[in-house]
Every structure is written in structure tokens, then in C-alpha cells.
Amino acid sequence: MNAETISQLYRERFADRSLILVSNREPYIHRKTKHGIKVDTPAGGLTAALDPVMRAIRGTWIAWGSGSADKEVCDGNDKVMVPPDDPAYTLKRVWLDQKEVDGFYYGYANQALWPLSHMLIEKARFSMRHWQRYFEVNRKFADSIIPEIDNDRDVIWIQDYHFTVLPYMLRNRMSDLTISMFWHIPWPPWEIFRVIPQRQEILKGMLGCDLIAFHINRYCQNFLETVEQELDASVDRKENRITYNGRETRLIPLPISIDYDKFDQMTRRDKIQSKLTEIKRKLKIEDKYVGIGVDRLDYSKGIYERVQAIKLFLKKYPEYRERFTFIQIAVPSRTKIQEYSELKESIEKLIDEINREFSTDNWKPIIYYSTNVSHRELVNYYRIADMAIVSSIVDGMNLVAKEYIASQVDEKGVLILSEFVGAVAELDRAIIINPFDIEQFADMIKKGIEMPEAEKRRRMQKMRAYVQTHNIYDWINDNLKAVEKEIL
Ligand code: ADQ
């Protein structure tokens, strides 16, 4: 599948239905700078995955307008066409004041639902004030969505844990709408979910959907059990169906993916070789074995554990000193939350310690960038790296693993992958690690480096073939087929 076939299929199958996508984060952020208005694309899996889909389908994307110049570029209806250099779809922005951002986004979504869904109970903070703001912001989004609906045949596609009560709000106002939701993070077992004081409101809200998709079947099963335990609903575990208050909601596993061709092509572009040589020279890594980590700086990504494993690797296997360099690119995320700023500090401290302990005149073990890097630039690093390490302690899917694979046009790279990411079910040719087992992790880095070239190639070929045929357009196709089933 590619963008063209999806665009055609959508027109054929959903001729008179518009698609309205709803997410918290917007795909393009307009920012005021000294040199005029600049457009940023946020670092994050959701927007990276869905922008190519919306370019193909050309619907309306409704999201929080978070940029300092966002209002300026919108028309009187809060809308702007994007992407800026090749307008294909409408972005409608919802304006939130500081109190709303603090309560809805930094508060309930990211200090209650995010840690809880990642099974980190001790990090979860529940506050009634945050919940109230969260609820109000969901209502504000409902108010912004309703005027965009041409008729009740339109498809509303809600993204993620920021909008658990929105489906019910929309259903109450327009009972025939087709409402589908994609949950980008894990759904925890009931024993963990039940900690949430507002658990029943959340479940009832989500059951306003016709369809809820999770990355993998285990998350579907966890959701089914949660509903079974919490609500007076009829749950069909075999068919993944829930009937509650006379309405049916279906669940499906749909592992998200990436725009494989985009990465593959960016990696093959003209002059890339000279660019790679230039970067290697600048970083003094021409003759090194290079590892890479690329993440939003989040405690779920296991960056601290990764750096610990690298430290142990260099201790245990001194023959790799001056031969192995690790590049960590971590874009700061949610830094207003203390937990995140502390994590950033502790990771940077540990990297400093390692660099001080092991560096020599012509070698630094870890090169660290704390910044947002465009995908076009990221592929240079993916290409340079002989190995990528994805060591999340929990992760719904993890797109970096797939991006690295798509960028390995010479089929030589090695992927070290945590057994706790959704992607592990599909990428079983990676070297699988338990990020909590630092000894094993360090040994696996060695194993990856020393793996015979032919085996590296065999594994990478298999994973590339898989991601190529299970790309973001295949994912949207499966998604649309599931929605179609609900409509017919
Ligand atoms: P994330 O946790 O944000 O999303 P992840 O899957 O790790 O997502 O993807 C991160 C995206 O951000 C990738 O496209 C990557 O290239 C980009 N990125 C990372 N670091 C960057 C940097 N320093 N600069 C620029 N870009 C950077 C959530 C879930 C995931 C799930 C996705 C999609 O937590 O489990 O895979 O949604 O559903």
C-alpha cells in the first residue's frame, strides 16, 4: 500500500463521508521567531505516523493550537491548510489557556493516565482539579468538532488517552456518528487500571466508540477484562466485543507503523554519502563501531537503563574502549513535570560520568544531543549507526525501531530491542533484551557487534521485508476496513 492507493480507496469506500481526526498534539506548530514565523513538526510517534495518512485522505485534523504564532496564521474559523509547503488537509486548532494546559495535559493526561497505562503506579498522581480540567477540555473539543460534521455519516477518529470521555460526549449529541479511537500506549491489566479514581467514567466515555483499536491483542484483552470487572457490560472475549447500555463496541489489534518508503528514499537520496562522511569526520567516529538511541526523553523509554548497560559493557569488555561510540539523541519532553526534568538531569549526569571515566584523547564513548532533529536529518544518524538500541521499559509500539530498519538500505544494521515494546511481536529478528537485566543487556551489545555479517544481513532483510509490507498505509487500510465493517 502507498499514499496513492489509500487516497483512492478512501474515495471509493467512503465517498460521502468526511474524516475528522482528533488529537491533542498538532502535526505542525507555527512559532514566532526573530526571523519571522517558523513551522516545527513535533517529535512524537502519533503525529509522525498520522501526517502521511491525512495527506493521503485530505480530511480535517482537530488539535490543540500550542504554537506562539498558531493564531496568527489561522483564518476566522481557527483553520489553516497544512503541510505549509504542500497544503493537503485542514488543521483546525482548539485554544487552551494555561490552566487548561496544566490540568488537562500536564495534569490528568500525563501525570495520571500516562504513568498508569505504562504500569508505573508509583509515578501516577490523581487530582480532582486535574480531572475536572480534563473533562472540560474534552467538552471543549466536542464543541469544536460538532460544527465540522457535515452529516452524521462522517467518521470521527479520536487519538489516544487525552480524550477518554470525548466519545461519549459526541455520542450523546449525535447518536449515529461513526466514532473510532486509536489508543497509542499500552492498556494495563485491570489490577493496575483499577487504581484510577475515575475509572468508571473513563470506561463509559470510551464505550461511546463503535471501534477501539490498540496496537496488540494483549492490550485488547486487558481492556476487555477491565470492562468486565468494572461495568455491568456483556463482554465477548472471543469476538472482542462489548455490549454496554444496548450499544456495541468492537476492539481490534492494529500495530501502527511508519512511512517505509519515505525513510527508504530519504536514505538513498543523492549526496547522502558525502553527508555521512562529513558527520563521521566531525564526530571523529570514522573508524568506530557506532550505536544509536533516538527518543523523546521519557521514563518509559529506558534511556537511563541503556546508558547503564553501555557503562557496564565498557567495563566488562575493555577491548571495545576507543572502538565503540554511542550517539544518544533525546528530545526534551514534558519538562514542566518534575519527574521529567529530574530524569533529564540524571541521564545527563550519568553520561557525563561515563565520558569522564572512559574518554581518551581521541575518543568519547557517548555523544549526546538534547534536541529535536528532523526525520531528514535523523536518517543520516540511522545510516551511520551499525546498531540501534531501543530499550523501553514499557512502550505501546515504538516507531524508532521501525524507522531504523527502513533506513538500513545496506542491510547491515543490528537492532537491539526491549522485550517490553509492542513492536517486539513483529520484529522478532532483533536481538531481544530485558532492559532491567543490565548484565544481559551489556552482553547483548557485544553479541550484536560480533554477530557474523551474513547473519546480520539475514535478520535485517527479514525485518525490512516485514516493515515494507506492514507500513503505515497498510495500517490505515486495515483501520478503514474495520471502520467499514461497523458502518455496513
Ligand atoms: P511516542 O512515545 O512519542 O508515541 P515513538 O513510537 O517512540 O513514540 O516514536 C517517536 C517518534 O518521534 C519517532 O517518529 C521519532 O523519529 C521521533 N523522535 C524521537 N526522538 C526524536 C528527536 N530527538 N528528534 C526528532 N524526532 C524524534 C506513542 C507511543 C508509542 C507509539 C507511538 C505511535 O508511546 O509506543 O509507537 O505513539 O502509536
Boltz pocket constraint, residues with backbone or C-beta under 6 A from the ligand:
constraints:
  - pocket:
      binder: B
      contacts: [[A, 42], [A, 43], [A, 44], [A, 45], [A, 46], [A, 48], [A, 49], [A, 184], [A, 185], [A, 256], [A, 294], [A, 295], [A, 296], [A, 329], [A, 330], [A, 331], [A, 369], [A, 371], [A, 372], [A, 373], [A, 374], [A, 375], [A, 378], [A, 395], [A, 396], [A, 397], [A, 398], [A, 399], [A, 400], [A, 403]]
      max_distance: 6.0
